[in-house]
Amino acid sequence: MNEIFHTDKAPAALGPYSQAVKAGNLLFVSGQIPIDPATGNLVEADIAVQTKRSLMNIEAILEAAGYTCADVVKTTVLLSDIANFAAMNEVYGTYFPTNSPARACFAVKDLPKGAMVEIEVVANK
């Protein structure tokens, strides 16, 4: 049986999906865009600030499920502009300083609410 996780320390889902679903030892965290959970608004800032907010949201969801960033084994990063890769990567690296997870990074045409970044993760414990 899968277990669903939700925390008010991360933004509510924008559609019919869960913040995270645990299946066995794996936790699948839905893509997080840089929404401030306190206001429900997109953080209007540069890619570094948006990346940090997205990762803060992920960290809150991981914590609610009993995981940490050290448990993350795979990430997918979506960027609205691949020119933002280096700046995103700099912030991203602070959340995964050792034993970095496997990752895919794609440039996409658009992201929800006009975000510059969306990040999803899979964690294993």
DSSP file (Angstrom, degrees, kcal/mol; ACC not computed):
  #  RESIDUE AA STRUCTURE BP1 BP2  ACC     N-H-->O    O-->H-N    N-H-->O    O-->H-N    TCO  KAPPA ALPHA  PHI   PSI    X-CA   Y-CA   Z-CA
    1    1 A M              0   0    0      0, 0.0    23,-0.3     0, 0.0     2,-0.2   0.000 360.0 360.0 360.0 131.3    0.0    0.0    0.0
    2    2 A N        -     0   0    0     21,-0.1     2,-0.4    19,-0.0    21,-0.2  -0.489 360.0-141.2 -78.5 149.9    1.4    3.4   -0.9
    3    3 A E  E     -A   22   0A   0     19,-2.2    19,-3.3    -2,-0.2     2,-0.4  -0.952   9.3-145.3-116.2 132.5    1.5    6.2    1.6
    4    4 A I  E     -A   21   0A   0     -2,-0.4     2,-0.4    17,-0.2    17,-0.2  -0.763  12.7-159.6 -97.8 139.1    0.7    9.8    0.8
    5    5 A F  E     +A   20   0A   0     15,-2.5    15,-1.2    -2,-0.4    14,-0.5  -0.944  13.9 169.8-122.5 143.5    2.6   12.7    2.4
    6    6 A H        -     0   0    0     -2,-0.4     2,-0.3    13,-0.2     6,-0.1  -0.990   5.6-177.4-147.5 140.7    1.6   16.3    2.7
    7    7 A T    >   -     0   0    0     -2,-0.3     3,-1.1     4,-0.1    54,-0.1  -0.998  30.0-141.1-138.1 145.1    3.1   19.2    4.7
    8    8 A D  T 3  S+     0   0    0     -2,-0.3     4,-0.1     1,-0.2    -1,-0.1   0.548  98.0  77.4 -76.3  -7.2    2.0   22.8    5.1
    9    9 A K  T 3  S+     0   0    0     51,-0.1    -1,-0.2     2,-0.1    51,-0.2   0.434  98.0  47.8 -82.2   0.9    5.7   23.8    5.0
   10   10 A A  S <  S-     0   0    0     -3,-1.1    -3,-0.1    27,-0.1    26,-0.1  -0.936 105.5 -84.1-133.0 157.4    5.5   23.3    1.2
   11   11 A P        -     0   0    0      0, 0.0    -4,-0.1     0, 0.0     3,-0.1  -0.269  48.0-105.6 -64.3 147.2    3.0   24.6   -1.3
   12   12 A A        -     0   0    0     25,-0.1     6,-0.1     1,-0.1    -4,-0.0  -0.322  49.2 -83.9 -64.7 153.1   -0.2   22.7   -1.8
   13   13 A A        -     0   0    0      4,-0.2    -1,-0.1     1,-0.1     6,-0.1  -0.302  28.9-143.2 -59.5 141.7   -0.5   20.7   -5.0
   14   14 A L  S    S+     0   0    0     -3,-0.1    -1,-0.1     2,-0.0    -2,-0.1   0.418  79.2   1.2 -86.7   1.2   -1.7   22.8   -8.0
   15   15 A G  S    S-     0   0    0      2,-0.2     2,-2.1     0, 0.0    -2,-0.1  -0.821 111.7 -39.0-161.9-161.4   -3.7   19.9   -9.3
   16   16 A P  S    S+     0   0    0      0, 0.0     2,-0.3     0, 0.0    -2,-0.0  -0.439  97.9  93.4 -82.1  69.5   -4.8   16.3   -8.7
   17   17 A Y        -     0   0    0     -2,-2.1     2,-0.3    13,-0.0    -2,-0.2  -0.957  69.9-112.2-149.3 166.2   -1.4   15.0   -7.4
   18   18 A S        -     0   0    0     -2,-0.3    12,-0.3     1,-0.1     3,-0.1  -0.685  20.9-125.2 -99.9 153.9    0.3   14.4   -4.0
   19   19 A Q  S    S-     0   0    0    -14,-0.5    11,-2.4     1,-0.3     2,-0.3   0.911  94.9  -7.2 -60.2 -41.4    3.3   16.3   -2.7
   20   20 A A  E     -AB   5  29A   0    -15,-1.2   -15,-2.5     9,-0.2     2,-0.4  -0.992  58.9-157.8-155.6 151.4    4.9   12.9   -2.2
   21   21 A V  E     -AB   4  28A   0      7,-1.9     7,-2.8    -2,-0.3     2,-0.5  -0.999  12.2-149.0-132.4 129.7    4.1    9.2   -2.4
   22   22 A K  E     +AB   3  27A   0    -19,-3.3   -19,-2.2    -2,-0.4     2,-0.5  -0.872  15.7 178.2-100.2 127.7    6.0    6.4   -0.6
   23   23 A A  E >   - B   0  26A   0      3,-2.8     3,-1.9    -2,-0.5     2,-0.3  -0.950  67.2 -45.6-128.2 108.7    6.1    3.0   -2.3
   24   24 A G  T 3  S-     0   0    0     -2,-0.5   -21,-0.1   -23,-0.3   100,-0.0  -0.551 123.6 -25.0  66.1-128.0    8.2    0.5   -0.3
   25   25 A N  T 3  S+     0   0    0     -2,-0.3   100,-1.5    -3,-0.1     2,-0.3   0.481 120.0  97.9 -92.8  -4.1   11.4    2.4    0.7
   26   26 A L  E <   -BC  23 124A   0     -3,-1.9    -3,-2.8    98,-0.2     2,-0.5  -0.683  55.5-161.2 -91.2 137.2   11.2    4.8   -2.2
   27   27 A L  E     -BC  22 123A   0     96,-3.0    96,-2.8    -2,-0.3     2,-0.7  -0.978   4.2-159.5-116.1 122.8    9.7    8.3   -1.8
   28   28 A F  E     -BC  21 122A   0     -7,-2.8    -7,-1.9    -2,-0.5     2,-0.6  -0.902   7.2-161.8-103.9 112.7    8.6   10.1   -5.0
   29   29 A V  E     -BC  20 121A   0     92,-2.9    92,-1.1    -2,-0.7    -9,-0.2  -0.850  19.9-123.7 -99.3 123.9    8.4   13.9   -4.5
   30   30 A S  E     -     0   0A   0    -11,-2.4    89,-0.1    -2,-0.6    91,-0.1  -0.198  44.6 -75.8 -61.2 154.6    6.4   15.7   -7.1
   31   31 A G  E     -     0   0A   0     89,-0.1     2,-0.5    87,-0.1    89,-0.3  -0.252  50.1-150.9 -54.1 133.0    8.0   18.5   -9.0
   32   32 A Q  E     - C   0 119A   0     87,-3.0    87,-1.8    -3,-0.1    26,-0.1  -0.940   9.7-166.6-114.8 125.1    8.4   21.7   -6.9
   33   33 A I        -     0   0    0     -2,-0.5     2,-2.6    85,-0.2    85,-0.2  -0.623  46.3 -84.1 -99.0 167.5    8.3   25.1   -8.4
   34   34 A P  S    S+     0   0    0      0, 0.0     9,-3.3     0, 0.0     2,-0.5  -0.335  70.6 148.3 -78.0  66.7    9.4   28.2   -6.3
   35   35 A I  B     -F   42   0B   0     -2,-2.6     7,-0.2     7,-0.3     3,-0.0  -0.856  48.6-129.1 -98.1 132.4    6.2   28.9   -4.5
   36   36 A D    >>  -     0   0    0      5,-2.7     4,-3.3    -2,-0.5     3,-0.7  -0.711  14.1-150.8 -76.7 117.2    6.3   30.4   -1.1
   37   37 A P  T 34 S+     0   0    0      0, 0.0    -1,-0.2     0, 0.0   -25,-0.1   0.767  92.4  59.9 -64.9 -23.1    4.1   28.1    1.0
   38   38 A A  T 34 S+     0   0    0      1,-0.1   -28,-0.0   -29,-0.1    -2,-0.0   0.850 123.3  19.0 -71.6 -33.7    3.2   31.0    3.4
   39   39 A T  T <4 S-     0   0    0     -3,-0.7    -1,-0.1     2,-0.2     3,-0.1   0.660  91.5-131.3-109.4 -22.3    1.8   33.1    0.6
   40   40 A G     <  +     0   0    0     -4,-3.3     2,-0.3     1,-0.3    -2,-0.0   0.548  67.5 125.7  77.6   7.1    1.0   30.6   -2.2
   41   41 A N        -     0   0    0     -5,-0.5    -5,-2.7     1,-0.1    -1,-0.3  -0.718  68.9-105.1-102.2 150.2    2.8   33.0   -4.6
   42   42 A L  B     -F   35   0B   0     -2,-0.3     2,-0.7    -7,-0.2    -7,-0.3  -0.483  38.9-112.9 -65.3 136.2    5.6   32.3   -6.9
   43   43 A V        -     0   0    0     -9,-3.3     2,-1.2    -2,-0.2    -1,-0.1  -0.652  27.8-148.2 -73.0 112.6    8.9   33.8   -5.7
   44   44 A E        +     0   0    0     -2,-0.7     2,-0.3    71,-0.1    -1,-0.1  -0.714  55.0  97.6 -86.8  96.8    9.6   36.5   -8.2
   45   45 A A  S    S-     0   0    0     -2,-1.2    -2,-0.0     1,-0.1    -3,-0.0  -0.874  75.1 -57.0-160.8-172.1   13.4   36.5   -8.3
   46   46 A D     >  -     0   0    0     -2,-0.3     4,-2.4     1,-0.1     5,-0.2  -0.164  59.9 -93.2 -76.3 176.3   16.4   35.3  -10.2
   47   47 A I  H  > S+     0   0    0      1,-0.2     4,-2.8     2,-0.2     5,-0.2   0.837 122.8  57.2 -62.6 -34.8   17.2   31.6  -10.9
   48   48 A A  H  > S+     0   0    0      2,-0.2     4,-2.3     1,-0.2    -1,-0.2   0.941 110.9  42.1 -63.0 -46.6   19.3   31.2   -7.8
   49   49 A V  H  > S+     0   0    0      2,-0.2     4,-2.3     1,-0.2    -2,-0.2   0.901 115.6  49.8 -67.2 -41.1   16.5   32.3   -5.5
   50   50 A Q  H  X S+     0   0    0     -4,-2.4     4,-2.3     2,-0.2    -2,-0.2   0.900 110.7  49.8 -65.8 -39.3   13.9   30.3   -7.3
   51   51 A T  H  X S+     0   0    0     -4,-2.8     4,-2.4    -5,-0.2     5,-0.2   0.934 110.6  50.1 -63.4 -45.4   16.2   27.2   -7.2
   52   52 A K  H  X S+     0   0    0     -4,-2.3     4,-2.5    -5,-0.2    -2,-0.2   0.917 111.0  48.8 -59.4 -44.9   16.7   27.7   -3.4
   53   53 A R  H  X S+     0   0    0     -4,-2.3     4,-2.2     2,-0.2    -1,-0.2   0.916 110.7  50.6 -63.7 -42.6   12.9   28.0   -2.8
   54   54 A S  H  X S+     0   0    0     -4,-2.3     4,-2.0     1,-0.2    -1,-0.2   0.918 113.5  45.6 -60.1 -43.2   12.2   24.9   -4.9
   55   55 A L  H  X S+     0   0    0     -4,-2.4     4,-2.7     2,-0.2    -2,-0.2   0.834 109.0  55.3 -71.4 -32.7   14.8   22.9   -2.9
   56   56 A M  H  X S+     0   0    0     -4,-2.5     4,-2.0     2,-0.2    -1,-0.2   0.905 108.3  49.6 -62.9 -40.5   13.4   24.3    0.4
   57   57 A N  H  X S+     0   0    0     -4,-2.2     4,-1.9     2,-0.2    -2,-0.2   0.918 112.0  47.7 -63.1 -43.5   10.0   23.0   -0.6
   58   58 A I  H  X S+     0   0    0     -4,-2.0     4,-3.0     1,-0.2    -2,-0.2   0.923 109.5  53.0 -62.9 -44.7   11.5   19.6   -1.4
   59   59 A E  H  X S+     0   0    0     -4,-2.7     4,-2.5     1,-0.2    -1,-0.2   0.887 108.2  50.9 -58.7 -40.7   13.4   19.5    1.9
   60   60 A A  H  X S+     0   0    0     -4,-2.0     4,-2.1     2,-0.2    -1,-0.2   0.893 112.0  46.6 -64.7 -40.5   10.2   20.2    3.8
   61   61 A I  H  X S+     0   0    0     -4,-1.9     4,-1.3     2,-0.2    -2,-0.2   0.924 111.8  50.5 -68.5 -44.4    8.4   17.4    2.0
   62   62 A L  H ><>S+     0   0    0     -4,-3.0     5,-3.1     1,-0.2     3,-0.6   0.938 111.1  49.6 -56.4 -47.4   11.3   15.0    2.6
   63   63 A E  H ><5S+     0   0    0     -4,-2.5     3,-1.4     1,-0.2    -1,-0.2   0.894 105.8  55.9 -60.4 -42.1   11.3   15.9    6.3
   64   64 A A  H 3<5S+     0   0    0     -4,-2.1    -1,-0.2     1,-0.3    -2,-0.2   0.799 111.3  45.2 -61.3 -28.0    7.6   15.3    6.6
   65   65 A A  T <<5S-     0   0    0     -4,-1.3    -1,-0.3    -3,-0.6    -2,-0.2   0.420 123.5-103.6 -95.9   0.4    8.1   11.8    5.3
   66   66 A G  T < 5S+     0   0    0     -3,-1.4    -3,-0.2    -4,-0.4     2,-0.2   0.711  84.0 114.3  86.3  20.7   11.1   11.1    7.5
   67   67 A Y      < -     0   0    0     -5,-3.1    -1,-0.3    -6,-0.2     2,-0.3  -0.685  46.9-154.5-115.1 170.0   13.8   11.6    4.8
   68   68 A T    >   -     0   0    0     -2,-0.2     3,-1.7    -3,-0.1     4,-0.3  -0.850  40.0 -95.2-134.2 173.7   16.6   14.1    4.2
   69   69 A C  G >  S+     0   0    0     -2,-0.3     3,-1.4     1,-0.3    26,-0.0   0.802 121.7  66.8 -60.3 -28.0   18.4   15.3    1.1
   70   70 A A  G 3  S+     0   0    0      1,-0.3    -1,-0.3    30,-0.0    26,-0.0   0.713  96.2  56.4 -65.7 -19.3   21.1   12.7    1.9
   71   71 A D  G <  S+     0   0    0     -3,-1.7    53,-2.7    52,-0.1     2,-0.3   0.527  80.3 112.7 -87.6  -7.4   18.4   10.0    1.0
   72   72 A V  E <   +D  123   0A   0     -3,-1.4    51,-0.3    -4,-0.3     3,-0.1  -0.504  34.6 170.9 -72.9 128.7   17.8   11.5   -2.5
   73   73 A V  E     +     0   0A   0     49,-2.9    29,-2.1     1,-0.3     2,-0.3   0.595  64.1  23.9-111.0 -17.7   19.0    9.1   -5.2
   74   74 A K  E     -De 122 102A   0     48,-1.6    48,-2.6    27,-0.2     2,-0.3  -0.986  59.3-177.3-152.4 137.0   17.6   10.8   -8.3
   75   75 A T  E     -De 121 103A   0     27,-2.2    29,-1.6    -2,-0.3     2,-0.4  -0.950  12.0-157.3-130.5 155.6   16.5   14.3   -9.3
   76   76 A T  E     -De 120 104A   0     44,-2.3    44,-2.3    -2,-0.3     2,-0.5  -0.995  12.2-164.8-129.3 127.1   15.0   15.8  -12.4
   77   77 A V  E     -De 119 105A   0     27,-2.8    29,-2.6    -2,-0.4     2,-0.5  -0.949   1.4-164.4-115.1 128.0   15.5   19.5  -13.0
   78   78 A L  E     -De 118 106A   0     40,-3.2    40,-2.0    -2,-0.5     2,-0.4  -0.955   8.5-170.1-111.7 127.9   13.4   21.4  -15.5
   79   79 A L  E     -De 117 107A   0     27,-3.1    29,-2.9    -2,-0.5    38,-0.2  -0.932  26.0-148.0-118.4 140.4   14.6   24.9  -16.6
   80   80 A S  S    S+     0   0    0     36,-2.1     2,-0.3    -2,-0.4    37,-0.1   0.667  97.4  24.9 -76.6 -15.7   12.7   27.4  -18.6
   81   81 A D    >   -     0   0    0     35,-0.5     3,-2.4    25,-0.1    -1,-0.3  -0.901  67.5-150.2-150.8 116.8   16.1   28.6  -20.1
   82   82 A I  G >  S+     0   0    0     -2,-0.3     3,-1.9     1,-0.3     4,-0.3   0.693  94.0  76.6 -63.1 -17.1   19.2   26.4  -20.3
   83   83 A A  G 3  S+     0   0    0      1,-0.3     3,-0.3     2,-0.1    -1,-0.3   0.693  87.5  61.6 -64.3 -17.1   21.3   29.5  -19.9
   84   84 A N  G <> S+     0   0    0     -3,-2.4     4,-2.5     1,-0.2    -1,-0.3   0.383  74.9 101.5 -87.0   3.3   20.3   29.4  -16.2
   85   85 A F  H <> S+     0   0    0     -3,-1.9     4,-3.0     1,-0.2     5,-0.2   0.919  78.8  47.3 -57.0 -50.8   22.1   26.0  -15.8
   86   86 A A  H  > S+     0   0    0     -3,-0.3     4,-1.8    -4,-0.3    -1,-0.2   0.910 114.6  45.5 -61.7 -44.6   25.3   27.2  -14.1
   87   87 A A  H  > S+     0   0    0     -4,-0.3     4,-1.4     2,-0.2    -1,-0.2   0.894 115.5  47.2 -67.6 -39.7   23.5   29.5  -11.6
   88   88 A M  H  X S+     0   0    0     -4,-2.5     4,-2.9     1,-0.2    -2,-0.2   0.933 110.4  53.5 -63.0 -45.0   20.9   26.7  -10.8
   89   89 A N  H  X S+     0   0    0     -4,-3.0     4,-2.3    -5,-0.3    -2,-0.2   0.835 103.0  57.1 -61.9 -35.3   23.7   24.2  -10.4
   90   90 A E  H  X S+     0   0    0     -4,-1.8     4,-0.6     2,-0.2    -1,-0.2   0.927 113.7  38.1 -62.8 -46.1   25.6   26.3   -7.9
   91   91 A V  H >X S+     0   0    0     -4,-1.4     3,-1.3     1,-0.2     4,-0.6   0.921 113.6  56.5 -70.1 -44.7   22.6   26.5   -5.5
   92   92 A Y  H >X S+     0   0    0     -4,-2.9     3,-1.5     1,-0.3     4,-0.9   0.887 100.5  59.6 -53.1 -43.3   21.7   22.8   -6.2
   93   93 A G  H 3< S+     0   0    0     -4,-2.3    -1,-0.3     1,-0.3    -2,-0.2   0.748  94.8  62.9 -61.6 -25.8   25.2   21.7   -5.2
   94   94 A T  H << S+     0   0    0     -3,-1.3    -1,-0.3    -4,-0.6    -2,-0.2   0.749 104.6  47.6 -72.2 -22.0   24.7   23.2   -1.7
   95   95 A Y  H << S+     0   0    0     -3,-1.5    -1,-0.2    -4,-0.6    -2,-0.2   0.680 122.6  33.5 -88.3 -20.8   21.8   20.8   -1.1
   96   96 A F     <  +     0   0    0     -4,-0.9    -1,-0.2     1,-0.1     4,-0.2  -0.532  69.7 154.0-132.5  65.7   23.8   17.7   -2.3
   97   97 A P        +     0   0    0      0, 0.0     2,-0.3     0, 0.0     3,-0.2   0.779  68.6  24.6 -71.9 -27.2   27.4   18.4   -1.3
   98   98 A T  S    S+     0   0    0      1,-0.2     0, 0.0    -3,-0.1     0, 0.0  -0.953 123.5  14.8-135.0 155.9   28.5   14.8   -1.2
   99   99 A N  S    S-     0   0    0     -2,-0.3    -1,-0.2     1,-0.1     0, 0.0   0.921  84.4-153.6  47.5  51.5   27.3   11.6   -2.8
  100  100 A S        -     0   0    0     -3,-0.2    -1,-0.1    -4,-0.2     3,-0.1  -0.209  12.7-113.8 -56.4 141.9   25.2   13.6   -5.3
  101  101 A P        -     0   0    0      0, 0.0   -27,-0.2     0, 0.0   -28,-0.1  -0.273  36.4 -88.6 -71.5 162.5   22.2   11.9   -6.7
  102  102 A A  E     -e   74   0A   0    -29,-2.1   -27,-2.2   -26,-0.0     2,-0.3  -0.388  56.7-167.0 -61.5 151.0   21.8   10.9  -10.3
  103  103 A R  E     -e   75   0A   0    -29,-0.2     2,-0.4    -3,-0.1   -27,-0.2  -1.000  27.3-164.0-149.8 146.9   20.2   13.8  -12.2
  104  104 A A  E     -e   76   0A   0    -29,-1.6   -27,-2.8    -2,-0.3     2,-0.4  -0.977  14.5-167.8-121.8 143.6   18.6   14.7  -15.5
  105  105 A C  E     +e   77   0A   0     -2,-0.4     2,-0.4   -29,-0.2   -27,-0.2  -0.994   8.3 178.2-136.0 128.5   18.3   18.4  -16.5
  106  106 A F  E     -e   78   0A   0    -29,-2.6   -27,-3.1    -2,-0.4     2,-0.5  -0.950  27.2-133.8-129.7 146.4   16.1   19.6  -19.3
  107  107 A A  E     -e   79   0A   0     -2,-0.4     2,-0.3   -29,-0.2   -27,-0.2  -0.865  33.1-172.6 -92.1 134.3   15.2   23.0  -20.8
  108  108 A V        -     0   0    0    -29,-2.9     3,-0.1    -2,-0.5   -26,-0.0  -0.838  33.4-116.5-126.0 163.3   11.5   23.2  -21.4
  109  109 A K  S    S-     0   0    0     -2,-0.3     2,-0.3     1,-0.2    -1,-0.1   0.943  90.3  -6.7 -65.8 -49.2    9.2   25.7  -23.2
  110  110 A D        -     0   0    0     -3,-0.1    -1,-0.2   -31,-0.0     6,-0.1  -0.976  56.7-153.3-147.1 155.4    7.2   26.7  -20.1
  111  111 A L    >   -     0   0    0      4,-0.3     3,-1.8    -2,-0.3     4,-0.2  -0.907  45.4 -74.9-125.6 158.5    6.7   25.8  -16.5
  112  112 A P  G >  S+     0   0    0      0, 0.0     3,-1.9     0, 0.0    -1,-0.1  -0.186 114.8   4.5 -53.9 141.7    3.6   26.3  -14.3
  113  113 A K  G 3  S-     0   0    0      1,-0.3   -71,-0.1   -80,-0.0    -3,-0.0   0.615 126.4 -71.2  60.2  16.3    3.0   29.9  -13.1
  114  114 A G  G <  S+     0   0    0     -3,-1.8    -1,-0.3     1,-0.2   -34,-0.0   0.693  82.6 167.6  77.1  18.3    5.9   31.2  -15.2
  115  115 A A    <   -     0   0    0     -3,-1.9    -4,-0.3    -4,-0.2    -1,-0.2  -0.230  36.8-144.7 -62.8 154.9    8.5   29.6  -12.9
  116  116 A M  S    S+     0   0    0      1,-0.2   -36,-2.1   -70,-0.1   -35,-0.5   0.605  80.8  26.9 -92.6 -16.1   12.1   29.4  -14.1
  117  117 A V  E     - D   0  79A   0    -38,-0.2     2,-0.3   -37,-0.1   -38,-0.2  -0.998  53.1-175.9-149.0 146.9   12.8   26.0  -12.4
  118  118 A E  E     - D   0  78A   0    -40,-2.0   -40,-3.2    -2,-0.3     2,-0.4  -0.985  13.1-169.5-140.2 136.5   11.0   22.9  -11.3
  119  119 A I  E     -CD  32  77A   0    -87,-1.8   -87,-3.0    -2,-0.3     2,-0.3  -0.991   5.8-176.7-132.1 132.9   12.7   20.1   -9.4
  120  120 A E  E     - D   0  76A   0    -44,-2.3   -44,-2.3    -2,-0.4     2,-0.3  -0.925  10.7-166.3-122.2 153.6   11.4   16.6   -8.6
  121  121 A V  E     -CD  29  75A   0    -92,-1.1   -92,-2.9    -2,-0.3     2,-0.4  -0.949  18.5-150.3-138.4 158.3   13.3   13.9   -6.5
  122  122 A V  E     -CD  28  74A   0    -48,-2.6   -49,-2.9    -2,-0.3   -48,-1.6  -1.000  21.6-168.8-123.4 129.2   13.2   10.3   -5.6
  123  123 A A  E     -CD  27  72A   0    -96,-2.8   -96,-3.0    -2,-0.4     2,-0.4  -0.868   6.1-159.5-118.9 153.2   14.6    9.3   -2.2
  124  124 A N  E      C   26   0A   0    -53,-2.7   -98,-0.2    -2,-0.3  -100,-0.0  -0.997 360.0 360.0-134.3 134.9   15.4    5.8   -0.8
  125  125 A K              0   0    0   -100,-1.5   -99,-0.1    -2,-0.4    -1,-0.1   0.328 360.0 360.0-134.6 360.0   15.7    4.8    2.8
